[in-house]
Amino acid sequence: MKKLLGAATLACMATAAHAQTSVTIYGLIDANITYNNNADANKGSQFKLNSGGMNTSRFGLRGSEDLGGGLKAIMQLEGGILLDTGASDGDIFGRQANVGLQGDFGRVVAGRSYSTTYDFILPFDPMGYAPQYSWATSAGATGNRKDGMLTTISNLVKYQYDGKGYKLGATYGFGEVAGNTSGNAKYIVAASAFDGPWAAVITYEQNNSAPIANGSYDQAKVLHLAGSYELGDVKLFAGYRNFKKTLATGAADQRSDTLWLGANYAIAPAWTLTGIYYYQDIKNVAAGADADPGLLVLRARYALSKRTDIYVATGYAKASNNKLTGVSRDDAGFATNQTSATVGIQHRF
């Protein structure tokens, strides 16, 4: 029996080696303690333990198999974790659940994944889409509006080609609405170029909502432009988003421009300082009804090792015309301004 088991194990090892198949378990664990003022309708202050300060906590499986001739089969499963409670952050594999092929032609995957907009704009946000405190994906609370980018998409086919000094990408999300191929569909194209110290990107997306009774649907069109430039130990960033949403009800279009300017400064091998300002200009609303929120952020990060960082950060958000806002892109605001500070630790495996 032992000989049989040993032979089976060797056969499996030989097969895996011959096919050059690999599966990697990976993850990121991020926890922090945060102070917020104006944290409720009574303007009360709050201390809390958060999951995700610099990055959202997650775990995943990433695999590939060499098919020969430079062709690989690839797969990825990834889910979010709420470290403060141990619960799942959404569906078990709500961040990534896809399979595809990679070769000289590029990379194509099908399933659920980050959008091409997310992939291409991420390198141009010095905060790296930090839950505390980045407004690159969408700005702070401005009523019930989320004038931002598509971040994750289900039922997609996504393509990316990495060339010498440039890369191209596209996403199509199937709407899966019987009798209406455009309803609920998502379309994205993107291009990025880089040479030495500079890099630039442009993305365009169209996000159709599920159709209403007459077959019409809301349609959001979003354009991004961004760039970066390295000056020694300092890297400068700039980003711009133009958002326009046409409503199926015939109500006035929702429009806004979002801008950010920031920098990363490597003051020592283990120390990085980040400073950034985000601003959203709400348009096509009545005079005095625009919140036009802004967010100023400062962060210091210290690398204890290649896998573990500690960090401190602070953010201050403010809106105009007595509108409500907050430092978080996800949580409601309870005042015209909010101050927040956080200290945390992050480990990657």
Phi and psi in degrees as a GROMACS rama.xvg file:
@    title "Ramachandran Plot"
@    xaxis  label "Phi"
@    yaxis  label "Psi"
@TYPE xy
-62.0766  -38.8682  LYS-2
-64.1569  -40.0863  LYS-3
-63.7867  -44.8401  LEU-4
-64.6298  -39.8808  LEU-5
-63.911  -41.5108  GLY-6
-64.5689  -40.4634  ALA-7
-64.8526  -40.5574  ALA-8
-63.7679  -44.6803  THR-9
-63.1071  -38.4229  LEU-10
-64.2686  -42.4496  ALA-11
-64.0121  -41.5158  CYS-12
-64.5556  -40.0186  MET-13
-66.0935  -41.9939  ALA-14
-62.841  -44.0932  THR-15
-63.2419  -41.3107  ALA-16
-66.2088  -41.357  ALA-17
-65.2037  -40.1863  HIS-18
-84.1808  -9.85745  ALA-19
51.0322  53.5507  GLN-20
-95.1782  139.265  THR-21
-141.163  143.802  SER-22
-130.813  127.338  VAL-23
-115.39  131.169  THR-24
-92.8028  129.603  ILE-25
-140.591  168.077  TYR-26
-176.235  175.602  GLY-27
-147.24  127.647  LEU-28
-119.483  123.235  ILE-29
-136.582  121.508  ASP-30
-133.295  147.9  ALA-31
-153.359  160.093  ASN-32
-107.371  130.149  ILE-33
-127.489  143.007  THR-34
-114.249  130.847  TYR-35
-128.128  136.339  ASN-36
-95.0261  171.978  ASN-37
48.7288  49.0328  ASN-38
-92.2623  -5.24111  ALA-39
-151.082  -179.714  ASP-40
-63.5167  -20.3739  ALA-41
-93.1204  9.58211  ASN-42
63.2999  30.3805  LYS-43
-75.7544  153.642  GLY-44
-89.2349  162.263  SER-45
-147.905  135.889  GLN-46
-111.213  137.741  PHE-47
-154.265  159.638  LYS-48
-96.8242  124.982  LEU-49
-110.511  152.484  ASN-50
-100.802  113.274  SER-51
96.6649  104.285  GLY-52
-116.78  -58.6877  GLY-53
-83.5254  -34.3555  MET-54
-147.232  153.857  ASN-55
-70.9767  141.513  THR-56
-71.9043  141.165  SER-57
-159.791  166.085  ARG-58
-140.094  157.961  PHE-59
-166.566  172.251  GLY-60
-124.646  131.156  LEU-61
-127.862  126.887  ARG-62
-134.891  157.751  GLY-63
-151.418  154.48  SER-64
-137.278  127.791  GLU-65
-76.051  117.104  ASP-66
-95.8515  -2.03423  LEU-67
93.2456  154.708  GLY-68
65.7054  25.3608  GLY-69
81.2102  4.24154  GLY-70
-98.603  136.971  LEU-71
-129.505  143.761  LYS-72
-90.5176  137.78  ALA-73
-131.861  152.921  ILE-74
-150.477  157.192  MET-75
-154.861  134.45  GLN-76
-127.275  127.584  LEU-77
-147.046  134.916  GLU-78
-130.838  153.663  GLY-79
-87.7756  153.457  GLY-80
-126.161  134.716  ILE-81
-94.099  97.2608  LEU-82
-64.7424  -29.0644  LEU-83
-70.0388  -26.2474  ASP-84
-118.291  -15.9524  THR-85
83.3842  0.976292  GLY-86
-79.5856  164.343  ALA-87
-77.4807  136.898  SER-88
-87.9117  85.0706  ASP-89
87.9879  -158.761  GLY-90
-63.5774  155.877  ASP-91
-56.8715  -36.7535  ILE-92
-124.3  46.1602  PHE-93
-74.0407  -12.2333  GLY-94
-89.2135  -44.6845  ARG-95
-146.008  134.792  GLN-96
-158.504  88.0631  ALA-97
-150.556  163.366  ASN-98
-143.327  150.067  VAL-99
-172.733  -163.178  GLY-100
-130.052  148.588  LEU-101
-137.232  135.433  GLN-102
-164.629  -160.527  GLY-103
-61.9489  -23.2398  ASP-104
-77.7344  -14.1062  PHE-105
123.366  -146.572  GLY-106
-139.452  129.019  ARG-107
-132.426  132.557  VAL-108
-131.619  156.808  VAL-109
-132.702  142.549  ALA-110
134.622  -126.167  GLY-111
-119.944  137.123  ARG-112
-162.381  173.387  SER-113
-65.0741  149.291  TYR-114
-74.8665  161.396  SER-115
-61.7741  -36.8384  THR-116
-57.7377  -48.9903  THR-117
-57.6787  -48.8939  TYR-118
-59.7226  -42.3797  ASP-119
-83.3926  -31.1739  PHE-120
-86.3637  -25.9851  ILE-121
-47.4841  -46.2519  LEU-122
-65.8311  -8.60444  PRO-123
-107.266  11.12  PHE-124
-110.683  110.667  ASP-125
-62.1825  -19.7316  PRO-126
-84.2753  -9.13411  MET-127
63.1734  37.1935  GLY-128
59.7774  32.9046  TYR-129
-58.4966  133.516  ALA-130
-55.0676  -32.7988  PRO-131
-127.178  101.755  GLN-132
-142.102  94.6034  TYR-133
-117.22  135.565  SER-134
-110.705  19.008  TRP-135
-69.9043  -34.145  ALA-136
-79.4716  -38.6072  THR-137
-165.631  154.404  SER-138
-83.3825  -179.09  ALA-139
-68.9759  177.411  GLY-140
-57.4392  121.782  ALA-141
-136.659  70.2636  THR-142
73.2958  -141.438  GLY-143
-98.6835  14.6125  ASN-144
-89.2783  144.995  ARG-145
-130.793  80.3459  LYS-146
-81.1252  71.3973  ASP-147
-131.693  -162.652  GLY-148
-96.2621  160.326  MET-149
-72.1257  126.417  LEU-150
-102.142  -55.3847  THR-151
-122.124  148.339  THR-152
-136.229  134.186  ILE-153
-90.4873  163.13  SER-154
55.2037  40.9889  ASN-155
-105.631  161.614  LEU-156
-122.746  123.772  VAL-157
-124.509  136.034  LYS-158
-125.876  142.105  TYR-159
-145.773  137.855  GLN-160
-124.562  125.055  TYR-161
-104.099  107.723  ASP-162
-98.574  -172.355  GLY-163
-85.1238  104.409  LYS-164
86.0221  6.43902  GLY-165
-159.434  163.835  TYR-166
-148.858  151.801  LYS-167
-126.687  149.22  LEU-168
-152.488  157.953  GLY-169
-156.446  148.256  ALA-170
-134.637  138.442  THR-171
-127.357  124.126  TYR-172
-106.135  118.93  GLY-173
-66.4907  130.778  PHE-174
-74.4773  -30.2606  GLY-175
57.4863  33.9809  GLU-176
-101.413  118.562  VAL-177
-61.6277  129.019  ALA-178
80.5584  2.16867  GLY-179
-150.159  90.0471  ASN-180
-70.4934  -19.6323  THR-181
-88.0977  -28.5933  SER-182
-59.7733  128.337  GLY-183
71.5024  5.74256  ASN-184
-81.2101  154.612  ALA-185
-127.905  138.047  LYS-186
-133.935  131.828  TYR-187
-143.087  137.948  ILE-188
-131.449  150.447  VAL-189
-154.844  152.561  ALA-190
-145.918  142.363  ALA-191
-137.337  144.456  SER-192
-132.172  149.856  ALA-193
-154.836  145.786  PHE-194
-158.52  111.624  ASP-195
62.2648  -121.561  GLY-196
-81.0124  -11.7589  PRO-197
-113.461  156.813  TRP-198
-151.797  151.377  ALA-199
-146.885  155.845  ALA-200
-149.076  149.962  VAL-201
-137.928  135.626  ILE-202
-135.078  150.613  THR-203
-138.01  133.895  TYR-204
-135.923  152.164  GLU-205
-131.013  126.402  GLN-206
-122.341  107.291  ASN-207
-93.828  135.998  ASN-208
-82.5035  172.087  SER-209
-62.8281  139.872  ALA-210
-69.6447  150.806  PRO-211
-91.2696  -169.171  ILE-212
-57.3201  -36.9717  ALA-213
-87.4302  5.98564  ASN-214
90.2737  -8.16683  GLY-215
-82.0709  165.431  SER-216
-151.232  155.877  TYR-217
-65.8743  146.477  ASP-218
-138.721  116.393  GLN-219
-102.559  130.652  ALA-220
-118.607  127.027  LYS-221
-131.582  127.259  VAL-222
-114.401  133.023  LEU-223
-120.039  138.714  HIS-224
-130.986  136.551  LEU-225
-154.969  159.362  ALA-226
-154.443  162.972  GLY-227
-145.799  156.304  SER-228
-150.474  132.89  TYR-229
-98.8186  130.077  GLU-230
-124.432  84.7117  LEU-231
65.073  -119.652  GLY-232
-84.5047  -1.03264  ASP-233
-111.338  133.758  VAL-234
-120.456  122.315  LYS-235
-96.9143  145.769  LEU-236
-133.689  146.373  PHE-237
-145.814  139.79  ALA-238
-142.542  152.528  GLY-239
-144.914  136.343  TYR-240
-129.019  129.53  ARG-241
-108.21  121.642  ASN-242
-118.435  131.239  PHE-243
-141.19  125.519  LYS-244
-123.77  118.036  LYS-245
-92.1917  128.49  THR-246
-96.7401  138.289  LEU-247
-63.9415  -25.3418  ALA-248
-73.2922  -12.8063  THR-249
88.8526  0.0408161  GLY-250
-65.5658  167.064  ALA-251
-57.933  142.772  ALA-252
-57.797  147.383  ASP-253
-95.6863  125.036  GLN-254
-135.87  146.561  ARG-255
-163.781  158.417  SER-256
-119.458  134.596  ASP-257
-120.183  134.204  THR-258
-130.165  151.237  LEU-259
-145.192  145.021  TRP-260
-133.769  130.573  LEU-261
-161.163  179.616  GLY-262
-155.533  148.384  ALA-263
-110.025  135.154  ASN-264
-126.474  113.313  TYR-265
-84.9854  91.6978  ALA-266
-79.1392  -17.0541  ILE-267
-160.62  165.406  ALA-268
-52.2197  -33.4899  PRO-269
-104.8  -8.24136  ALA-270
-109.679  133.014  TRP-271
-133.823  128.693  THR-272
-105.698  139.017  LEU-273
-127.525  133.993  THR-274
-135.224  138.097  GLY-275
-156.975  150.692  ILE-276
-127.254  126.732  TYR-277
-108.48  142.572  TYR-278
-144.706  134.812  TYR-279
-119.53  125.826  GLN-280
-102.163  104.11  ASP-281
-77.8734  129.879  ILE-282
-122.563  169.744  LYS-283
61.1741  36.0861  ASN-284
-126.69  165.822  VAL-285
-63.5086  153.439  ALA-286
-56.532  133.087  ALA-287
82.1546  0.402071  GLY-288
-102.008  -1.05901  ALA-289
-89.2309  131.53  ASP-290
-80.3487  -37.6986  ALA-291
43.664  57.7422  ASP-292
-74.4175  152.805  PRO-293
-132.824  154.723  GLY-294
-138.776  123.181  LEU-295
-106.726  130.627  LEU-296
-131.464  140.049  VAL-297
-130.792  135.413  LEU-298
-142.872  141.553  ARG-299
-121.476  132.312  ALA-300
-125.236  134.793  ARG-301
-123.254  125.773  TYR-302
-87.555  109.565  ALA-303
-72.0753  -28.3843  LEU-304
-160.174  -173.169  SER-305
-69.005  -19.8481  LYS-306
-111.418  -16.7661  ARG-307
-125.48  128.258  THR-308
-124.741  150.223  ASP-309
-115.939  154.07  ILE-310
-153.387  155.104  TYR-311
-131.579  143.87  VAL-312
-151.107  155  ALA-313
-142.455  146.451  THR-314
-137.728  146.353  GLY-315
-133.158  120.031  TYR-316
-112.656  144.741  ALA-317
-147.258  140.475  LYS-318
-117.368  162.323  ALA-319
-97.3673  168.275  SER-320
55.386  35.9697  ASN-321
58.5336  27.1885  ASN-322
-87.5858  159.824  LYS-323
-90.2969  142.746  LEU-324
-155.301  171.886  THR-325
-157.416  169.384  GLY-326
-69.9872  -25.2277  VAL-327
-84.1487  140.15  SER-328
-78.2235  -11.4287  ARG-329
-111.928  -28.5851  ASP-330
-95.8851  148.859  ASP-331
-66.0176  150.582  ALA-332
-95.8373  151.735  GLY-333
-121.778  1.3201  PHE-334
-152.82  176.015  ALA-335
-77.114  -8.10711  THR-336
-152.828  161.516  ASN-337
-152.44  138.363  GLN-338
-113.588  138.155  THR-339
-141.957  148.447  SER-340
-142.238  147.369  ALA-341
-146.489  149.736  THR-342
-133.713  132.641  VAL-343
-153.24  177.648  GLY-344
-135.853  143.55  ILE-345
-134.064  136.596  GLN-346
-129.982  135.01  HIS-347
-113.827  139.621  ARG-348
